[in-house]
Amino acid sequence: MGADFIGASVPVSRTRDEAIKALHELNDEAIKLALRHTNLDPEFDDGTFWSFDDNDEPQMIRETLIPELEKCVHITYDVLEDNHRVASWFRHDDVKFAIAGGLSWGDTPDLVDELSIAYFLGVTYDPTKELAWVDR
């Protein structure tokens, strides 16, 4: 048994402010769906970000979860600004991509969880934007 490569990449076509605004506009269900199988999934929470009703249906605690999600978005833009040595970025025509990854022996490499969450939230890019390189 050996180490596996684990990585994440996030397309970025919005500004940081636009992404934060888009995050705040997401409804609870969209956020819950985006966080499924991430380290912020209700299944792994100790009651910090999610509360559970009598039917064990998780309810988001927005006051604590949204600031945590904002951190993930800010980290994505910090990577694009070269503020992290363990991550990088590249540009493909009109879109930048923040990337992080590395070998894992069971742990997640630095910033992969945060970039994965930013990717699944989908707030850093405009999915309706036509990308020049897609049709080539």
C-alpha positions in Angstrom: 0.0 0.0 0.0 1.3 3.4 -0.9 0.4 7.1 -1.0 -2.2 8.4 -3.3 -2.3 11.8 -5.0 -5.2 13.9 -3.9 -5.9 17.3 -5.5 -8.4 19.9 -6.2 -8.8 22.6 -8.9 -11.3 25.5 -8.9 -12.2 27.6 -11.9 -12.3 31.3 -11.2 -14.0 33.8 -13.5 -15.6 36.0 -10.8 -14.0 38.6 -8.6 -13.6 37.8 -4.9 -16.4 40.2 -4.0 -18.7 38.6 -6.6 -18.0 35.1 -5.2 -18.7 36.2 -1.6 -22.0 37.8 -2.8 -22.9 34.6 -4.7 -22.2 32.5 -1.5 -24.5 34.6 0.6 -27.2 34.2 -2.1 -27.1 30.4 -1.9 -30.0 28.8 0.0 -29.5 26.3 2.7 -30.4 23.3 0.5 -27.9 24.3 -2.2 -25.2 24.6 0.5 -26.1 21.3 2.0 -25.9 19.6 -1.4 -22.5 21.2 -2.2 -21.0 20.1 1.1 -22.1 16.4 0.7 -19.1 14.1 1.2 -16.7 17.0 2.2 -15.2 17.6 5.6 -18.1 20.0 6.3 -20.8 17.4 5.6 -23.3 17.2 8.4 -22.3 13.5 8.9 -19.0 14.6 10.3 -20.1 17.6 12.3 -20.0 17.9 16.1 -22.8 20.4 16.2 -20.7 23.4 15.3 -22.2 24.0 11.8 -25.3 21.8 11.8 -28.1 21.0 14.3 -30.3 18.0 14.1 -34.1 17.9 14.7 -36.0 14.9 16.0 -35.9 13.2 12.6 -32.1 13.6 12.5 -32.5 16.0 9.5 -29.5 18.4 9.6 -30.3 22.1 9.8 -27.6 24.5 8.9 -26.4 27.0 11.5 -25.7 29.9 9.1 -24.0 32.0 11.8 -21.1 29.6 12.1 -21.1 27.8 8.7 -21.2 30.9 6.3 -18.0 32.4 7.8 -16.3 29.0 7.4 -17.4 28.8 3.8 -16.2 32.4 3.3 -12.7 31.2 4.5 -12.7 28.6 1.7 -13.6 31.2 -0.9 -10.9 33.6 0.4 -8.3 30.8 0.4 -9.1 30.2 -3.3 -8.5 33.8 -4.2 -5.4 33.9 -1.9 -4.0 31.0 -4.0 -4.5 33.1 -7.1 -2.6 36.0 -5.5 0.3 33.6 -4.7 -0.2 33.8 -0.9 0.2 30.1 -0.3 3.4 28.1 -1.0 1.6 24.8 -1.0 -0.8 25.7 -3.8 -0.6 27.3 -7.2 -2.7 28.5 -10.1 -2.8 28.6 -13.9 -4.7 30.4 -16.5 -6.4 28.7 -19.5 -7.4 31.5 -21.8 -10.1 33.5 -20.0 -10.3 31.4 -16.8 -7.9 31.0 -13.9 -7.7 27.8 -11.9 -6.6 27.6 -8.3 -5.0 24.2 -7.6 -3.7 22.3 -4.5 -2.7 18.7 -4.0 -0.1 16.3 -2.9 0.5 12.7 -1.7 -1.7 11.4 1.0 -1.2 8.5 3.4 -4.7 9.0 4.7 -4.7 12.7 5.4 -5.8 15.4 3.0 -3.0 17.6 1.6 -3.0 21.3 2.6 -5.8 23.4 1.1 -7.4 20.5 -0.8 -10.5 20.5 1.5 -10.9 24.2 1.2 -10.5 24.3 -2.6 -12.8 21.3 -2.9 -15.5 23.1 -1.0 -15.1 26.3 -3.1 -15.4 24.2 -6.2 -18.6 22.4 -5.1 -20.2 25.7 -3.9 -19.7 26.9 -7.5 -19.5 30.6 -6.5 -16.1 31.4 -8.0 -17.2 31.1 -11.5 -20.3 32.0 -13.6 -21.7 28.7 -15.0 -23.6 30.7 -17.7 -20.4 32.3 -19.0 -19.3 31.1 -22.4 -15.7 30.1 -22.3 -13.6 30.7 -25.4 -11.6 27.5 -25.1 -14.5 25.1 -24.6 -15.7 25.2 -28.2 -12.2 24.7 -29.7 
